[in-house]
Amino acid sequence: MIHLRKFWALHSYHHSATEFTLLTNARGHFLEESIYTVFTGILISVVGLPLFDLYVIFLFKEFYGLIIHSDININFGWIGRCVLITPQDHKLHHSINPADYGRNYGTLFIWWDKLFGTYKAPSPVSC
């Protein structure tokens, strides 16, 4: 959603980073974070998760965001080919190469991009 034209002005700051570091994950516009907070709040209200579960999910989300925005070379084996986005997959999403635009939107699960045809492998893999 945040990559749609009407929200791109907010999200483009995140993509303007010229290198991947631990801080790249936190690089974003405050209004973008506000949109995520409202959406997450509505989702949490509908699902009704206990507070501790929300805390664990939040910690995992933040930790995983740091991993996929870091310049580390880890592929997670078959889990990285079939289940989770890897740092290399997400780095391709941030590529300035026009051939890579509109690819690898996922921030956790790889199957969404595979399902919608937006996945592009950073190197030849099969699943």
SEBAZA-487998 format. One record per residue (C-alpha): chain; residue in three letters; residue number from 1; y, z, x. Coordinates in nm, 4 decimals, m for minus. Layout:
<cadena = A | residuo = ALA | num = NUM | north = Y | up = Z | east = X>
...
This chain:
<cadena = A | residuo = MET | num = 1 | north = 0.0000 | up = 0.0000 | east = 0.0000>
<cadena = A | residuo = ILE | num = 2 | north = 0.2459 | up = 0.0916 | east = 0.2749>
<cadena = A | residuo = HIS | num = 3 | north = 0.2012 | up = m0.2529 | east = 0.4316>
<cadena = A | residuo = LEU | num = 4 | north = 0.3333 | up = m0.4290 | east = 0.1212>
<cadena = A | residuo = ARG | num = 5 | north = 0.6663 | up = m0.6033 | east = 0.1648>
<cadena = A | residuo = LYS | num = 6 | north = 0.8615 | up = m0.3481 | east = m0.0424>
<cadena = A | residuo = PHE | num = 7 | north = 0.7401 | up = m0.0571 | east = 0.1753>
<cadena = A | residuo = TRP | num = 8 | north = 0.7286 | up = m0.2383 | east = 0.5089>
<cadena = A | residuo = ALA | num = 9 | north = 1.0824 | up = m0.1318 | east = 0.6018>
<cadena = A | residuo = LEU | num = 10 | north = 0.9567 | up = 0.2281 | east = 0.6069>
<cadena = A | residuo = HIS | num = 11 | north = 0.6262 | up = 0.1611 | east = 0.7816>
<cadena = A | residuo = SER | num = 12 | north = 0.7518 | up = m0.0900 | east = 1.0393>
<cadena = A | residuo = TYR | num = 13 | north = 0.8881 | up = 0.1968 | east = 1.2502>
<cadena = A | residuo = HIS | num = 14 | north = 0.5314 | up = 0.3226 | east = 1.2971>
<cadena = A | residuo = HIS | num = 15 | north = 0.4244 | up = m0.0252 | east = 1.4118>
<cadena = A | residuo = SER | num = 16 | north = 0.7167 | up = m0.0629 | east = 1.6508>
<cadena = A | residuo = ALA | num = 17 | north = 0.5546 | up = 0.1611 | east = 1.9125>
<cadena = A | residuo = THR | num = 18 | north = 0.4936 | up = m0.0439 | east = 2.2256>
<cadena = A | residuo = GLU | num = 19 | north = 0.1974 | up = 0.1645 | east = 2.3436>
<cadena = A | residuo = PHE | num = 20 | north = m0.0645 | up = 0.3935 | east = 2.1922>
<cadena = A | residuo = THR | num = 21 | north = m0.0252 | up = 0.7626 | east = 2.2726>
<cadena = A | residuo = LEU | num = 22 | north = m0.0995 | up = 1.0858 | east = 2.0875>
<cadena = A | residuo = LEU | num = 23 | north = 0.2527 | up = 1.0648 | east = 1.9451>
<cadena = A | residuo = THR | num = 24 | north = 0.2005 | up = 0.7221 | east = 1.7863>
<cadena = A | residuo = ASN | num = 25 | north = 0.0270 | up = 0.8823 | east = 1.4884>
<cadena = A | residuo = ALA | num = 26 | north = 0.3344 | up = 1.0956 | east = 1.4120>
<cadena = A | residuo = ARG | num = 27 | north = 0.5773 | up = 0.8051 | east = 1.4491>
<cadena = A | residuo = GLY | num = 28 | north = 0.6951 | up = 0.7304 | east = 1.0969>
<cadena = A | residuo = HIS | num = 29 | north = 0.9793 | up = 0.7387 | east = 0.8516>
<cadena = A | residuo = PHE | num = 30 | north = 1.0264 | up = 1.0625 | east = 0.6550>
<cadena = A | residuo = LEU | num = 31 | north = 1.0297 | up = 0.8732 | east = 0.3234>
<cadena = A | residuo = GLU | num = 32 | north = 0.6895 | up = 0.7248 | east = 0.4053>
<cadena = A | residuo = GLU | num = 33 | north = 0.5487 | up = 1.0746 | east = 0.4533>
<cadena = A | residuo = SER | num = 34 | north = 0.7105 | up = 1.1772 | east = 0.1227>
<cadena = A | residuo = ILE | num = 35 | north = 0.5306 | up = 0.8943 | east = m0.0584>
<cadena = A | residuo = TYR | num = 36 | north = 0.1992 | up = 1.0022 | east = 0.0948>
<cadena = A | residuo = THR | num = 37 | north = 0.2649 | up = 1.3643 | east = m0.0015>
<cadena = A | residuo = VAL | num = 38 | north = 0.3350 | up = 1.2775 | east = m0.3668>
<cadena = A | residuo = PHE | num = 39 | north = 0.0292 | up = 1.0498 | east = m0.3870>
<cadena = A | residuo = THR | num = 40 | north = m0.1921 | up = 1.3121 | east = m0.2222>
<cadena = A | residuo = GLY | num = 41 | north = m0.0544 | up = 1.5859 | east = m0.4495>
<cadena = A | residuo = ILE | num = 42 | north = m0.1393 | up = 1.3842 | east = m0.7597>
<cadena = A | residuo = LEU | num = 43 | north = m0.4882 | up = 1.3095 | east = m0.6262>
<cadena = A | residuo = ILE | num = 44 | north = m0.5474 | up = 1.6761 | east = m0.5421>
<cadena = A | residuo = SER | num = 45 | north = m0.4288 | up = 1.7829 | east = m0.8875>
<cadena = A | residuo = VAL | num = 46 | north = m0.6715 | up = 1.5434 | east = m1.0546>
<cadena = A | residuo = VAL | num = 47 | north = m0.9685 | up = 1.6351 | east = m0.8330>
<cadena = A | residuo = GLY | num = 48 | north = m0.8887 | up = 2.0082 | east = m0.8197>
<cadena = A | residuo = LEU | num = 49 | north = m1.0224 | up = 2.0971 | east = m0.4769>
<cadena = A | residuo = PRO | num = 50 | north = m1.0126 | up = 2.4571 | east = m0.3511>
<cadena = A | residuo = LEU | num = 51 | north = m0.7354 | up = 2.5354 | east = m0.1020>
<cadena = A | residuo = PHE | num = 52 | north = m0.9738 | up = 2.5894 | east = 0.1895>
<cadena = A | residuo = ASP | num = 53 | north = m1.1341 | up = 2.2471 | east = 0.1336>
<cadena = A | residuo = LEU | num = 54 | north = m0.7891 | up = 2.0864 | east = 0.1342>
<cadena = A | residuo = TYR | num = 55 | north = m0.7082 | up = 2.2595 | east = 0.4608>
<cadena = A | residuo = VAL | num = 56 | north = m1.0284 | up = 2.1310 | east = 0.6241>
<cadena = A | residuo = ILE | num = 57 | north = m0.9639 | up = 1.7764 | east = 0.4963>
<cadena = A | residuo = PHE | num = 58 | north = m0.6046 | up = 1.7873 | east = 0.6210>
<cadena = A | residuo = LEU | num = 59 | north = m0.7114 | up = 1.9070 | east = 0.9678>
<cadena = A | residuo = PHE | num = 60 | north = m0.9768 | up = 1.6354 | east = 0.9913>
<cadena = A | residuo = LYS | num = 61 | north = m0.7293 | up = 1.3681 | east = 0.8753>
<cadena = A | residuo = GLU | num = 62 | north = m0.4720 | up = 1.4717 | east = 1.1342>
<cadena = A | residuo = PHE | num = 63 | north = m0.7287 | up = 1.4970 | east = 1.4136>
<cadena = A | residuo = TYR | num = 64 | north = m0.8782 | up = 1.1578 | east = 1.3293>
<cadena = A | residuo = GLY | num = 65 | north = m0.5289 | up = 1.0053 | east = 1.3092>
<cadena = A | residuo = LEU | num = 66 | north = m0.4669 | up = 1.1249 | east = 1.6642>
<cadena = A | residuo = ILE | num = 67 | north = m0.7938 | up = 0.9693 | east = 1.7799>
<cadena = A | residuo = ILE | num = 68 | north = m0.7399 | up = 0.6250 | east = 1.6256>
<cadena = A | residuo = HIS | num = 69 | north = m0.3820 | up = 0.6097 | east = 1.7535>
<cadena = A | residuo = SER | num = 70 | north = m0.4807 | up = 0.7088 | east = 2.1075>
<cadena = A | residuo = ASP | num = 71 | north = m0.5450 | up = 0.4627 | east = 2.3846>
<cadena = A | residuo = ILE | num = 72 | north = m0.9050 | up = 0.5708 | east = 2.4350>
<cadena = A | residuo = ASN | num = 73 | north = m1.2051 | up = 0.3438 | east = 2.4633>
<cadena = A | residuo = ILE | num = 74 | north = m1.4735 | up = 0.4880 | east = 2.2361>
<cadena = A | residuo = ASN | num = 75 | north = m1.6795 | up = 0.2911 | east = 1.9858>
<cadena = A | residuo = PHE | num = 76 | north = m1.8893 | up = 0.5620 | east = 1.8103>
<cadena = A | residuo = GLY | num = 77 | north = m2.2019 | up = 0.3373 | east = 1.8275>
<cadena = A | residuo = TRP | num = 78 | north = m2.3411 | up = 0.2248 | east = 1.4915>
<cadena = A | residuo = ILE | num = 79 | north = m2.1065 | up = 0.4666 | east = 1.3125>
<cadena = A | residuo = GLY | num = 80 | north = m1.8124 | up = 0.2718 | east = 1.4597>
<cadena = A | residuo = ARG | num = 81 | north = m1.9654 | up = m0.0608 | east = 1.3573>
<cadena = A | residuo = CYS | num = 82 | north = m2.0612 | up = 0.0382 | east = 1.0042>
<cadena = A | residuo = VAL | num = 83 | north = m1.8806 | up = 0.3543 | east = 0.8879>
<cadena = A | residuo = LEU | num = 84 | north = m1.5653 | up = 0.4668 | east = 1.0713>
<cadena = A | residuo = ILE | num = 85 | north = m1.2620 | up = 0.2841 | east = 1.2083>
<cadena = A | residuo = THR | num = 86 | north = m1.2515 | up = 0.3087 | east = 1.5868>
<cadena = A | residuo = PRO | num = 87 | north = m0.9417 | up = 0.3327 | east = 1.8057>
<cadena = A | residuo = GLN | num = 88 | north = m0.9999 | up = m0.0312 | east = 1.9103>
<cadena = A | residuo = ASP | num = 89 | north = m1.0161 | up = m0.1435 | east = 1.5453>
<cadena = A | residuo = HIS | num = 90 | north = m0.6901 | up = 0.0316 | east = 1.4675>
<cadena = A | residuo = LYS | num = 91 | north = m0.5247 | up = m0.0898 | east = 1.7851>
<cadena = A | residuo = LEU | num = 92 | north = m0.5946 | up = m0.4458 | east = 1.6675>
<cadena = A | residuo = HIS | num = 93 | north = m0.4203 | up = m0.3516 | east = 1.3399>
<cadena = A | residuo = HIS | num = 94 | north = m0.1099 | up = m0.2698 | east = 1.5471>
<cadena = A | residuo = SER | num = 95 | north = m0.1337 | up = m0.5943 | east = 1.7456>
<cadena = A | residuo = ILE | num = 96 | north = 0.1768 | up = m0.8114 | east = 1.7833>
<cadena = A | residuo = ASN | num = 97 | north = m0.0426 | up = m1.1227 | east = 1.7841>
<cadena = A | residuo = PRO | num = 98 | north = 0.0192 | up = m1.3106 | east = 1.4535>
<cadena = A | residuo = ALA | num = 99 | north = m0.3533 | up = m1.3948 | east = 1.4365>
<cadena = A | residuo = ASP | num = 100 | north = m0.4196 | up = m1.0210 | east = 1.3909>
<cadena = A | residuo = TYR | num = 101 | north = m0.1671 | up = m0.9613 | east = 1.1116>
<cadena = A | residuo = GLY | num = 102 | north = m0.3133 | up = m0.8308 | east = 0.7880>
<cadena = A | residuo = ARG | num = 103 | north = m0.6249 | up = m0.6928 | east = 0.9561>
<cadena = A | residuo = ASN | num = 104 | north = m0.7992 | up = m0.3553 | east = 0.9832>
<cadena = A | residuo = TYR | num = 105 | north = m0.5900 | up = m0.1579 | east = 0.7348>
<cadena = A | residuo = GLY | num = 106 | north = m0.8378 | up = 0.1293 | east = 0.7175>
<cadena = A | residuo = THR | num = 107 | north = m0.7558 | up = 0.4631 | east = 0.8707>
<cadena = A | residuo = LEU | num = 108 | north = m1.0987 | up = 0.6222 | east = 0.8222>
<cadena = A | residuo = PHE | num = 109 | north = m1.3713 | up = 0.4016 | east = 0.6741>
<cadena = A | residuo = ILE | num = 110 | north = m1.4408 | up = 0.0526 | east = 0.8050>
<cadena = A | residuo = TRP | num = 111 | north = m1.6228 | up = m0.0655 | east = 0.4934>
<cadena = A | residuo = TRP | num = 112 | north = m1.3020 | up = m0.1109 | east = 0.2925>
<cadena = A | residuo = ASP | num = 113 | north = m1.1805 | up = m0.3791 | east = 0.5327>
<cadena = A | residuo = LYS | num = 114 | north = m1.5245 | up = m0.5388 | east = 0.5393>
<cadena = A | residuo = LEU | num = 115 | north = m1.5395 | up = m0.5336 | east = 0.1586>
<cadena = A | residuo = PHE | num = 116 | north = m1.1952 | up = m0.6924 | east = 0.1152>
<cadena = A | residuo = GLY | num = 117 | north = m1.2283 | up = m0.9373 | east = 0.4048>
<cadena = A | residuo = THR | num = 118 | north = m0.9518 | up = m0.7837 | east = 0.6154>
<cadena = A | residuo = TYR | num = 119 | north = m1.1754 | up = m0.6582 | east = 0.8967>
<cadena = A | residuo = LYS | num = 120 | north = m1.1533 | up = m0.8223 | east = 1.2365>
<cadena = A | residuo = ALA | num = 121 | north = m1.3669 | up = m0.6939 | east = 1.5210>
<cadena = A | residuo = PRO | num = 122 | north = m1.1836 | up = m0.6318 | east = 1.8470>
<cadena = A | residuo = SER | num = 123 | north = m1.4917 | up = m0.7718 | east = 2.0207>
<cadena = A | residuo = PRO | num = 124 | north = m1.8135 | up = m0.9296 | east = 1.8858>
<cadena = A | residuo = VAL | num = 125 | north = m2.0193 | up = m0.6712 | east = 1.6970>
<cadena = A | residuo = SER | num = 126 | north = m2.2643 | up = m0.6867 | east = 1.4082>
<cadena = A | residuo = CYS | num = 127 | north = m2.3456 | up = m0.4536 | east = 1.1241>
